[in-house]
């Protein structure tokens, strides 16, 4: 199932849109389980996260995360990216 709205936390602790996760990745979402699978375009799973409808829902869960656009890189040189 795919949704065009919603947010998840990436491996660097940033909040990202499920519709534009960046890095050439695509998101598959299970709304019932509130699960986000971040995959390569060929289907390889690279990250799993919790689905949040809004940034306010993330804050309500006690998570402090900055929202970043899809153009923001995943990882860094020190991480091997």
KADAQUI-V496122 format. One record per pair of residues at least 12 apart in sequence whose ideal C-beta (glycine too) atoms are under 7 Angstrom apart, sorted by the first residue. I is the first residue (numbers start at 0). J is the second residue. Records with the same first field share a line. If there is no record, write none. Layout:
BEGIN
I = J ; J
END
This chain:
BEGIN
0 = 28 ; 29 ; 30
1 = 27 ; 28
2 = 17 ; 28 ; 30
3 = 18
4 = 18
5 = 17 ; 28 ; 50 ; 51 ; 52
6 = 51 ; 53 ; 54 ; 57
7 = 35 ; 48 ; 49 ; 50 ; 51
8 = 48 ; 62 ; 64
9 = 46 ; 73
10 = 46
11 = 74
12 = 64
13 = 64 ; 65 ; 67 ; 71
14 = 54 ; 57 ; 64 ; 65 ; 66 ; 67
15 = 67
16 = 69
17 = 35
19 = 68 ; 69
20 = 37 ; 69
21 = 69 ; 70 ; 71 ; 73
22 = 73
23 = 39 ; 40
24 = 37 ; 38 ; 39 ; 45
25 = 38 ; 40
28 = 50
30 = 50
33 = 49 ; 50
34 = 49 ; 50
35 = 47 ; 48 ; 49 ; 50
54 = 66
END
